[in-house]
Amino acid sequence: MAGLRVTPVHGHGYGRTHGQARLYVSLPDGRAAAWYDRDTGRVSLLLDDRRAEVLAALRPYVVGEPTVGPPPVPTRSDLVRLSLHPDDDLAPNRPGEALLGDLDRYAGPRRLRPDPRRRELAAQQLAGAALERLEGAGWRVLHSVPLPGAATIDHLLVGPAGVYAVRSLDARRRRVRIADPLVTVGRAAPLPLLRDARHRAERASFALAAAVRAVLLLVDAERVERGPAVAPDVRVLTDRDLPELARAGGVLKPADVESLYWTARDRRTWLRV
């Protein structure tokens, strides 16, 4: 019984659950045993011989007396979800998940100056929270999508206007100058961040077999100065511009959004890009 694992459908950290209010119960080898739908109070058993163990694992989460029985005919999304091992599911990743791991592993001695990664982490967390607010408008978001070679896509956004690989940049109360491919924040040295954003979007496009556009998201910038030759293939936005993106559409139907989202949340999708 202790080996059963209970996993929420769309966890993003911070105790939140998006989309359908479901919990999935899986065996240690990753096979699905059941799911519990909080909205209907129903436990759908896939393995009837594990009934007692499943109910015991769900007991802390169940309100009242649930209905227990075989599952209804599954939808395509159900089939994809049930085949995804929890260890391969990227949906629970929090904004800045990769940085959090680095900071935990390599904390080192106390620094005289703050670790710059903590400002980068704060920017990713603020950007992630802003992007998650788009979910009410039909968007899906994943955070810290791992790529081979220790690179990550900070945020992957899938919605009515298409798919976006979002790089979030800490620009707190500073001026940002854009001169493609260089980006200068305050008095720091210019960096080719637009080139990097394009490259990660290209890798995402290859992995998903779909068009993916690059976005550089400037978090809390005081002022943005754009050069005359910034190519249109990278959108440079501030966190204040995101409602404009939420209103865009006309590219993907809801079923396409769900299909791409479920492909993207599988860690194995990104292994060879």
Secondary structure, 3 states (H helix, E strand, C coil): CCCCEEEECCECCCCCECCCCEEEEECCCCCEEEEEECCCCEEEECCHHHHHHHHHHHCCCCCCCCEEECCCCCCHHHHHHHHCCHHHECCCCCCCHHHHHHHHHCCCCCCCCCCHHHHHHHHHHHHHHHHHHHHHHCCEEEEEEECCCCCEEEEEEEECCEEEEEEEEECECCEEEEECCEEEECCCCCECHHHHHHHHHHHHHHHHCCCEEEEEEEECECEEEECCCCCCCEEEEEHHHHHHHHHCCCCCCHHHHHHHHHHHCEHHHHCCC
